[in-house]
Amino acid sequence: MLISYPLMGAIQEISARVGRVTGGGIAANLRKYYPRWVLYPVVALIVVCNIFNLGADIGAMGAAAQMLVPAYTGGYILAFGILSLLLQLFVPYSTYMKYLEWLTM
């Protein structure tokens, strides 16, 4: 964690600054300034990294819930995954964002 957290923070900061200045994300800027043979592998890597990051986050939520209420961690992970998916599909983003901001605290 001592190594990965500062690196994660640096990547988030760089991504936020790029988005603020250009008005688009990393993939949009890659599409605009680089050829497709560079764009597609980088976007594929971003997708894979996001999937692993999401899995780690949901796994941590399941482990934290298991510490509060002892049960099978896999069940919590599955429940959090399904709940997150359903909320993203059926709750408007502006409403969902407000709850996520408070849950972050």
Secondary structure, DSSP 8 states (H G I E B T S, - for coil): -TTHHHHHHHHHHHHHHHHHHHSS-HHHHHHHHS-HHHHHHHHHHHHHHHHHHHHHHHHHHHHHHHHHS-S-HHHHHHHHHHHHHHHHHHS-HHHHHHHHHHHH-
